[in-house]
Amino acid sequence: MIINLTPHPIRLYALDRPDGLDDLEPGLLRVIEPERTPARLGMVPLSTEYREGVPVELVEYGHAEEIPAARKGTSLVVSLPVALALAPRRSDLLVPYREVRNSTGTVIGCRQLAQPV
């Protein structure tokens, strides 16, 4: 089972789907609809410093939120930042890979999923 914890539908296309088409249908293999609550990478603000008069917040990232416990036979599609933060501890996380873009360069789907290691 593959569960989509991103805020967008994941459109999976055939490997030979060309970029630059605005029609979403050619080569579309599957759509994985998102769950209600997406996984997010939480952050903890630590302090503010100033660089050349510009405020810069020191922030600790890496606290994943809304990620269920790993279950055998279940993979979770998450954003790349979430997957990279948890990759050393989770082998069930997948990310969109080999993006498909329309004529304006907007990502409309992917050709594969990848497991960051």
Phi and psi in radians as a Rosetta constraint file:
Dihedral C 1 N 2 CA 2 C 2 CIRCULARHARMONIC -2.083 0.35
Dihedral N 2 CA 2 C 2 N 3 CIRCULARHARMONIC 2.153 0.35
Dihedral C 2 N 3 CA 3 C 3 CIRCULARHARMONIC -1.959 0.35
Dihedral N 3 CA 3 C 3 N 4 CIRCULARHARMONIC 2.323 0.35
Dihedral C 3 N 4 CA 4 C 4 CIRCULARHARMONIC -1.653 0.35
Dihedral N 4 CA 4 C 4 N 5 CIRCULARHARMONIC 1.907 0.35
Dihedral C 4 N 5 CA 5 C 5 CIRCULARHARMONIC -1.833 0.35
Dihedral N 5 CA 5 C 5 N 6 CIRCULARHARMONIC 0.433 0.35
Dihedral C 5 N 6 CA 6 C 6 CIRCULARHARMONIC -1.668 0.35
Dihedral N 6 CA 6 C 6 N 7 CIRCULARHARMONIC 2.918 0.35
Dihedral C 6 N 7 CA 7 C 7 CIRCULARHARMONIC -1.440 0.35
Dihedral N 7 CA 7 C 7 N 8 CIRCULARHARMONIC 0.041 0.35
Dihedral C 7 N 8 CA 8 C 8 CIRCULARHARMONIC -2.195 0.35
Dihedral N 8 CA 8 C 8 N 9 CIRCULARHARMONIC 2.663 0.35
Dihedral C 8 N 9 CA 9 C 9 CIRCULARHARMONIC -1.070 0.35
Dihedral N 9 CA 9 C 9 N 10 CIRCULARHARMONIC 2.502 0.35
Dihedral C 9 N 10 CA 10 C 10 CIRCULARHARMONIC -1.755 0.35
Dihedral N 10 CA 10 C 10 N 11 CIRCULARHARMONIC 1.977 0.35
Dihedral C 10 N 11 CA 11 C 11 CIRCULARHARMONIC -1.675 0.35
Dihedral N 11 CA 11 C 11 N 12 CIRCULARHARMONIC 2.075 0.35
Dihedral C 11 N 12 CA 12 C 12 CIRCULARHARMONIC -1.736 0.35
Dihedral N 12 CA 12 C 12 N 13 CIRCULARHARMONIC 2.193 0.35
Dihedral C 12 N 13 CA 13 C 13 CIRCULARHARMONIC -1.961 0.35
Dihedral N 13 CA 13 C 13 N 14 CIRCULARHARMONIC 2.799 0.35
Dihedral C 13 N 14 CA 14 C 14 CIRCULARHARMONIC -1.042 0.35
Dihedral N 14 CA 14 C 14 N 15 CIRCULARHARMONIC 2.640 0.35
Dihedral C 14 N 15 CA 15 C 15 CIRCULARHARMONIC -1.034 0.35
Dihedral N 15 CA 15 C 15 N 16 CIRCULARHARMONIC -0.495 0.35
Dihedral C 15 N 16 CA 16 C 16 CIRCULARHARMONIC -1.644 0.35
Dihedral N 16 CA 16 C 16 N 17 CIRCULARHARMONIC 0.170 0.35
Dihedral C 16 N 17 CA 17 C 17 CIRCULARHARMONIC -1.111 0.35
Dihedral N 17 CA 17 C 17 N 18 CIRCULARHARMONIC 2.124 0.35
Dihedral C 17 N 18 CA 18 C 18 CIRCULARHARMONIC -1.359 0.35
Dihedral N 18 CA 18 C 18 N 19 CIRCULARHARMONIC 2.704 0.35
Dihedral C 18 N 19 CA 19 C 19 CIRCULARHARMONIC -1.371 0.35
Dihedral N 19 CA 19 C 19 N 20 CIRCULARHARMONIC 2.875 0.35
Dihedral C 19 N 20 CA 20 C 20 CIRCULARHARMONIC 1.641 0.35
Dihedral N 20 CA 20 C 20 N 21 CIRCULARHARMONIC -0.014 0.35
Dihedral C 20 N 21 CA 21 C 21 CIRCULARHARMONIC -1.675 0.35
Dihedral N 21 CA 21 C 21 N 22 CIRCULARHARMONIC 2.402 0.35
Dihedral C 21 N 22 CA 22 C 22 CIRCULARHARMONIC -1.555 0.35
Dihedral N 22 CA 22 C 22 N 23 CIRCULARHARMONIC -0.361 0.35
Dihedral C 22 N 23 CA 23 C 23 CIRCULARHARMONIC -1.270 0.35
Dihedral N 23 CA 23 C 23 N 24 CIRCULARHARMONIC 2.188 0.35
Dihedral C 23 N 24 CA 24 C 24 CIRCULARHARMONIC -1.343 0.35
Dihedral N 24 CA 24 C 24 N 25 CIRCULARHARMONIC -0.282 0.35
Dihedral C 24 N 25 CA 25 C 25 CIRCULARHARMONIC -1.406 0.35
Dihedral N 25 CA 25 C 25 N 26 CIRCULARHARMONIC -0.707 0.35
Dihedral C 25 N 26 CA 26 C 26 CIRCULARHARMONIC -1.001 0.35
Dihedral N 26 CA 26 C 26 N 27 CIRCULARHARMONIC 2.155 0.35
Dihedral C 26 N 27 CA 27 C 27 CIRCULARHARMONIC 1.381 0.35
Dihedral N 27 CA 27 C 27 N 28 CIRCULARHARMONIC 0.035 0.35
Dihedral C 27 N 28 CA 28 C 28 CIRCULARHARMONIC -1.211 0.35
Dihedral N 28 CA 28 C 28 N 29 CIRCULARHARMONIC 2.145 0.35
Dihedral C 28 N 29 CA 29 C 29 CIRCULARHARMONIC -1.731 0.35
Dihedral N 29 CA 29 C 29 N 30 CIRCULARHARMONIC -0.659 0.35
Dihedral C 29 N 30 CA 30 C 30 CIRCULARHARMONIC -2.873 0.35
Dihedral N 30 CA 30 C 30 N 31 CIRCULARHARMONIC 2.584 0.35
Dihedral C 30 N 31 CA 31 C 31 CIRCULARHARMONIC -2.111 0.35
Dihedral N 31 CA 31 C 31 N 32 CIRCULARHARMONIC 2.229 0.35
Dihedral C 31 N 32 CA 32 C 32 CIRCULARHARMONIC -1.872 0.35
Dihedral N 32 CA 32 C 32 N 33 CIRCULARHARMONIC 1.887 0.35
Dihedral C 32 N 33 CA 33 C 33 CIRCULARHARMONIC -1.241 0.35
Dihedral N 33 CA 33 C 33 N 34 CIRCULARHARMONIC 2.603 0.35
Dihedral C 33 N 34 CA 34 C 34 CIRCULARHARMONIC -1.324 0.35
Dihedral N 34 CA 34 C 34 N 35 CIRCULARHARMONIC 2.655 0.35
Dihedral C 34 N 35 CA 35 C 35 CIRCULARHARMONIC -1.286 0.35
Dihedral N 35 CA 35 C 35 N 36 CIRCULARHARMONIC 2.953 0.35
Dihedral C 35 N 36 CA 36 C 36 CIRCULARHARMONIC -1.121 0.35
Dihedral N 36 CA 36 C 36 N 37 CIRCULARHARMONIC -0.696 0.35
Dihedral C 36 N 37 CA 37 C 37 CIRCULARHARMONIC -2.006 0.35
Dihedral N 37 CA 37 C 37 N 38 CIRCULARHARMONIC 1.978 0.35
Dihedral C 37 N 38 CA 38 C 38 CIRCULARHARMONIC -1.323 0.35
Dihedral N 38 CA 38 C 38 N 39 CIRCULARHARMONIC 2.696 0.35
Dihedral C 38 N 39 CA 39 C 39 CIRCULARHARMONIC -1.285 0.35
Dihedral N 39 CA 39 C 39 N 40 CIRCULARHARMONIC 2.425 0.35
Dihedral C 39 N 40 CA 40 C 40 CIRCULARHARMONIC -2.281 0.35
Dihedral N 40 CA 40 C 40 N 41 CIRCULARHARMONIC 2.739 0.35
Dihedral C 40 N 41 CA 41 C 41 CIRCULARHARMONIC -1.710 0.35
Dihedral N 41 CA 41 C 41 N 42 CIRCULARHARMONIC 1.931 0.35
Dihedral C 41 N 42 CA 42 C 42 CIRCULARHARMONIC -1.287 0.35
Dihedral N 42 CA 42 C 42 N 43 CIRCULARHARMONIC 2.886 0.35
Dihedral C 42 N 43 CA 43 C 43 CIRCULARHARMONIC -2.495 0.35
Dihedral N 43 CA 43 C 43 N 44 CIRCULARHARMONIC 2.633 0.35
Dihedral C 43 N 44 CA 44 C 44 CIRCULARHARMONIC -2.148 0.35
Dihedral N 44 CA 44 C 44 N 45 CIRCULARHARMONIC 1.939 0.35
Dihedral C 44 N 45 CA 45 C 45 CIRCULARHARMONIC -1.203 0.35
Dihedral N 45 CA 45 C 45 N 46 CIRCULARHARMONIC 2.316 0.35
Dihedral C 45 N 46 CA 46 C 46 CIRCULARHARMONIC -1.813 0.35
Dihedral N 46 CA 46 C 46 N 47 CIRCULARHARMONIC -0.853 0.35
Dihedral C 46 N 47 CA 47 C 47 CIRCULARHARMONIC -2.945 0.35
Dihedral N 47 CA 47 C 47 N 48 CIRCULARHARMONIC 2.954 0.35
Dihedral C 47 N 48 CA 48 C 48 CIRCULARHARMONIC -2.049 0.35
Dihedral N 48 CA 48 C 48 N 49 CIRCULARHARMONIC 2.380 0.35
Dihedral C 48 N 49 CA 49 C 49 CIRCULARHARMONIC -2.226 0.35
Dihedral N 49 CA 49 C 49 N 50 CIRCULARHARMONIC 2.946 0.35
Dihedral C 49 N 50 CA 50 C 50 CIRCULARHARMONIC -2.094 0.35
Dihedral N 50 CA 50 C 50 N 51 CIRCULARHARMONIC 2.354 0.35
Dihedral C 50 N 51 CA 51 C 51 CIRCULARHARMONIC -2.195 0.35
Dihedral N 51 CA 51 C 51 N 52 CIRCULARHARMONIC 1.968 0.35
Dihedral C 51 N 52 CA 52 C 52 CIRCULARHARMONIC 0.952 0.35
Dihedral N 52 CA 52 C 52 N 53 CIRCULARHARMONIC 0.656 0.35
Dihedral C 52 N 53 CA 53 C 53 CIRCULARHARMONIC 1.437 0.35
Dihedral N 53 CA 53 C 53 N 54 CIRCULARHARMONIC -0.004 0.35
Dihedral C 53 N 54 CA 54 C 54 CIRCULARHARMONIC -1.715 0.35
Dihedral N 54 CA 54 C 54 N 55 CIRCULARHARMONIC 2.202 0.35
Dihedral C 54 N 55 CA 55 C 55 CIRCULARHARMONIC -1.224 0.35
Dihedral N 55 CA 55 C 55 N 56 CIRCULARHARMONIC 2.295 0.35
Dihedral C 55 N 56 CA 56 C 56 CIRCULARHARMONIC -2.189 0.35
Dihedral N 56 CA 56 C 56 N 57 CIRCULARHARMONIC 2.058 0.35
Dihedral C 56 N 57 CA 57 C 57 CIRCULARHARMONIC -1.493 0.35
Dihedral N 57 CA 57 C 57 N 58 CIRCULARHARMONIC 2.241 0.35
Dihedral C 57 N 58 CA 58 C 58 CIRCULARHARMONIC -1.469 0.35
Dihedral N 58 CA 58 C 58 N 59 CIRCULARHARMONIC 2.113 0.35
Dihedral C 58 N 59 CA 59 C 59 CIRCULARHARMONIC -2.244 0.35
Dihedral N 59 CA 59 C 59 N 60 CIRCULARHARMONIC 2.337 0.35
Dihedral C 59 N 60 CA 60 C 60 CIRCULARHARMONIC -1.669 0.35
Dihedral N 60 CA 60 C 60 N 61 CIRCULARHARMONIC 2.079 0.35
Dihedral C 60 N 61 CA 61 C 61 CIRCULARHARMONIC -1.808 0.35
Dihedral N 61 CA 61 C 61 N 62 CIRCULARHARMONIC 2.885 0.35
Dihedral C 61 N 62 CA 62 C 62 CIRCULARHARMONIC 2.101 0.35
Dihedral N 62 CA 62 C 62 N 63 CIRCULARHARMONIC -0.008 0.35
Dihedral C 62 N 63 CA 63 C 63 CIRCULARHARMONIC -1.622 0.35
Dihedral N 63 CA 63 C 63 N 64 CIRCULARHARMONIC 1.630 0.35
Dihedral C 63 N 64 CA 64 C 64 CIRCULARHARMONIC -1.199 0.35
Dihedral N 64 CA 64 C 64 N 65 CIRCULARHARMONIC 2.457 0.35
Dihedral C 64 N 65 CA 65 C 65 CIRCULARHARMONIC -2.175 0.35
Dihedral N 65 CA 65 C 65 N 66 CIRCULARHARMONIC 2.579 0.35
Dihedral C 65 N 66 CA 66 C 66 CIRCULARHARMONIC 1.152 0.35
Dihedral N 66 CA 66 C 66 N 67 CIRCULARHARMONIC 0.610 0.35
Dihedral C 66 N 67 CA 67 C 67 CIRCULARHARMONIC -1.919 0.35
Dihedral N 67 CA 67 C 67 N 68 CIRCULARHARMONIC 2.082 0.35
Dihedral C 67 N 68 CA 68 C 68 CIRCULARHARMONIC -1.242 0.35
Dihedral N 68 CA 68 C 68 N 69 CIRCULARHARMONIC 2.811 0.35
Dihedral C 68 N 69 CA 69 C 69 CIRCULARHARMONIC -1.070 0.35
Dihedral N 69 CA 69 C 69 N 70 CIRCULARHARMONIC 2.626 0.35
Dihedral C 69 N 70 CA 70 C 70 CIRCULARHARMONIC -1.091 0.35
Dihedral N 70 CA 70 C 70 N 71 CIRCULARHARMONIC 2.451 0.35
Dihedral C 70 N 71 CA 71 C 71 CIRCULARHARMONIC -2.279 0.35
Dihedral N 71 CA 71 C 71 N 72 CIRCULARHARMONIC 2.380 0.35
Dihedral C 71 N 72 CA 72 C 72 CIRCULARHARMONIC -1.023 0.35
Dihedral N 72 CA 72 C 72 N 73 CIRCULARHARMONIC 2.306 0.35
Dihedral C 72 N 73 CA 73 C 73 CIRCULARHARMONIC 1.459 0.35
Dihedral N 73 CA 73 C 73 N 74 CIRCULARHARMONIC 0.061 0.35
Dihedral C 73 N 74 CA 74 C 74 CIRCULARHARMONIC -2.104 0.35
Dihedral N 74 CA 74 C 74 N 75 CIRCULARHARMONIC 2.271 0.35
Dihedral C 74 N 75 CA 75 C 75 CIRCULARHARMONIC -1.990 0.35
Dihedral N 75 CA 75 C 75 N 76 CIRCULARHARMONIC 2.554 0.35
Dihedral C 75 N 76 CA 76 C 76 CIRCULARHARMONIC -2.035 0.35
Dihedral N 76 CA 76 C 76 N 77 CIRCULARHARMONIC 2.189 0.35
Dihedral C 76 N 77 CA 77 C 77 CIRCULARHARMONIC -1.533 0.35
Dihedral N 77 CA 77 C 77 N 78 CIRCULARHARMONIC 2.152 0.35
Dihedral C 77 N 78 CA 78 C 78 CIRCULARHARMONIC -2.319 0.35
Dihedral N 78 CA 78 C 78 N 79 CIRCULARHARMONIC 3.014 0.35
Dihedral C 78 N 79 CA 79 C 79 CIRCULARHARMONIC -1.211 0.35
Dihedral N 79 CA 79 C 79 N 80 CIRCULARHARMONIC 2.753 0.35
Dihedral C 79 N 80 CA 80 C 80 CIRCULARHARMONIC -1.036 0.35
Dihedral N 80 CA 80 C 80 N 81 CIRCULARHARMONIC -0.768 0.35
Dihedral C 80 N 81 CA 81 C 81 CIRCULARHARMONIC -1.030 0.35
Dihedral N 81 CA 81 C 81 N 82 CIRCULARHARMONIC -0.707 0.35
Dihedral C 81 N 82 CA 82 C 82 CIRCULARHARMONIC -1.127 0.35
Dihedral N 82 CA 82 C 82 N 83 CIRCULARHARMONIC -0.808 0.35
Dihedral C 82 N 83 CA 83 C 83 CIRCULARHARMONIC -1.087 0.35
Dihedral N 83 CA 83 C 83 N 84 CIRCULARHARMONIC -0.745 0.35
Dihedral C 83 N 84 CA 84 C 84 CIRCULARHARMONIC -1.162 0.35
Dihedral N 84 CA 84 C 84 N 85 CIRCULARHARMONIC -0.623 0.35
Dihedral C 84 N 85 CA 85 C 85 CIRCULARHARMONIC -1.163 0.35
Dihedral N 85 CA 85 C 85 N 86 CIRCULARHARMONIC -0.546 0.35
Dihedral C 85 N 86 CA 86 C 86 CIRCULARHARMONIC -1.868 0.35
Dihedral N 86 CA 86 C 86 N 87 CIRCULARHARMONIC -0.091 0.35
Dihedral C 86 N 87 CA 87 C 87 CIRCULARHARMONIC -0.902 0.35
Dihedral N 87 CA 87 C 87 N 88 CIRCULARHARMONIC -0.705 0.35
Dihedral C 87 N 88 CA 88 C 88 CIRCULARHARMONIC -1.133 0.35
Dihedral N 88 CA 88 C 88 N 89 CIRCULARHARMONIC -0.364 0.35
Dihedral C 88 N 89 CA 89 C 89 CIRCULARHARMONIC -1.948 0.35
Dihedral N 89 CA 89 C 89 N 90 CIRCULARHARMONIC -0.216 0.35
Dihedral C 89 N 90 CA 90 C 90 CIRCULARHARMONIC -2.315 0.35
Dihedral N 90 CA 90 C 90 N 91 CIRCULARHARMONIC 2.214 0.35
Dihedral C 90 N 91 CA 91 C 91 CIRCULARHARMONIC -1.816 0.35
Dihedral N 91 CA 91 C 91 N 92 CIRCULARHARMONIC 0.082 0.35
Dihedral C 91 N 92 CA 92 C 92 CIRCULARHARMONIC -1.741 0.35
Dihedral N 92 CA 92 C 92 N 93 CIRCULARHARMONIC 0.096 0.35
Dihedral C 92 N 93 CA 93 C 93 CIRCULARHARMONIC -1.692 0.35
Dihedral N 93 CA 93 C 93 N 94 CIRCULARHARMONIC 2.334 0.35
Dihedral C 93 N 94 CA 94 C 94 CIRCULARHARMONIC -2.144 0.35
Dihedral N 94 CA 94 C 94 N 95 CIRCULARHARMONIC 2.728 0.35
Dihedral C 94 N 95 CA 95 C 95 CIRCULARHARMONIC -2.321 0.35
Dihedral N 95 CA 95 C 95 N 96 CIRCULARHARMONIC 2.669 0.35
Dihedral C 95 N 96 CA 96 C 96 CIRCULARHARMONIC -1.047 0.35
Dihedral N 96 CA 96 C 96 N 97 CIRCULARHARMONIC 2.478 0.35
Dihedral C 96 N 97 CA 97 C 97 CIRCULARHARMONIC -2.488 0.35
Dihedral N 97 CA 97 C 97 N 98 CIRCULARHARMONIC 2.553 0.35
Dihedral C 97 N 98 CA 98 C 98 CIRCULARHARMONIC 0.991 0.35
Dihedral N 98 CA 98 C 98 N 99 CIRCULARHARMONIC 1.175 0.35
Dihedral C 98 N 99 CA 99 C 99 CIRCULARHARMONIC -1.045 0.35
Dihedral N 99 CA 99 C 99 N 100 CIRCULARHARMONIC 2.612 0.35
Dihedral C 99 N 100 CA 100 C 100 CIRCULARHARMONIC -1.852 0.35
Dihedral N 100 CA 100 C 100 N 101 CIRCULARHARMONIC 2.283 0.35
Dihedral C 100 N 101 CA 101 C 101 CIRCULARHARMONIC -2.064 0.35
Dihedral N 101 CA 101 C 101 N 102 CIRCULARHARMONIC 2.586 0.35
Dihedral C 101 N 102 CA 102 C 102 CIRCULARHARMONIC -1.480 0.35
Dihedral N 102 CA 102 C 102 N 103 CIRCULARHARMONIC -2.945 0.35
Dihedral C 102 N 103 CA 103 C 103 CIRCULARHARMONIC -1.182 0.35
Dihedral N 103 CA 103 C 103 N 104 CIRCULARHARMONIC -0.341 0.35
Dihedral C 103 N 104 CA 104 C 104 CIRCULARHARMONIC -1.729 0.35
Dihedral N 104 CA 104 C 104 N 105 CIRCULARHARMONIC 0.044 0.35
Dihedral C 104 N 105 CA 105 C 105 CIRCULARHARMONIC 1.586 0.35
Dihedral N 105 CA 105 C 105 N 106 CIRCULARHARMONIC 0.035 0.35
Dihedral C 105 N 106 CA 106 C 106 CIRCULARHARMONIC -1.305 0.35
Dihedral N 106 CA 106 C 106 N 107 CIRCULARHARMONIC 2.363 0.35
Dihedral C 106 N 107 CA 107 C 107 CIRCULARHARMONIC -1.223 0.35
Dihedral N 107 CA 107 C 107 N 108 CIRCULARHARMONIC 2.209 0.35
Dihedral C 107 N 108 CA 108 C 108 CIRCULARHARMONIC -2.029 0.35
Dihedral N 108 CA 108 C 108 N 109 CIRCULARHARMONIC -0.131 0.35
Dihedral C 108 N 109 CA 109 C 109 CIRCULARHARMONIC 3.049 0.35
Dihedral N 109 CA 109 C 109 N 110 CIRCULARHARMONIC -2.859 0.35
Dihedral C 109 N 110 CA 110 C 110 CIRCULARHARMONIC -2.562 0.35
Dihedral N 110 CA 110 C 110 N 111 CIRCULARHARMONIC 2.841 0.35
Dihedral C 110 N 111 CA 111 C 111 CIRCULARHARMONIC -1.651 0.35
Dihedral N 111 CA 111 C 111 N 112 CIRCULARHARMONIC -0.384 0.35
Dihedral C 111 N 112 CA 112 C 112 CIRCULARHARMONIC -2.622 0.35
Dihedral N 112 CA 112 C 112 N 113 CIRCULARHARMONIC 2.969 0.35
Dihedral C 112 N 113 CA 113 C 113 CIRCULARHARMONIC -1.952 0.35
Dihedral N 113 CA 113 C 113 N 114 CIRCULARHARMONIC 2.664 0.35
Dihedral C 113 N 114 CA 114 C 114 CIRCULARHARMONIC -2.265 0.35
Dihedral N 114 CA 114 C 114 N 115 CIRCULARHARMONIC 2.647 0.35
Dihedral C 114 N 115 CA 115 C 115 CIRCULARHARMONIC -1.902 0.35
Dihedral N 115 CA 115 C 115 N 116 CIRCULARHARMONIC 1.912 0.35
Dihedral C 115 N 116 CA 116 C 116 CIRCULARHARMONIC -1.134 0.35
Dihedral N 116 CA 116 C 116 N 117 CIRCULARHARMONIC 2.438 0.35
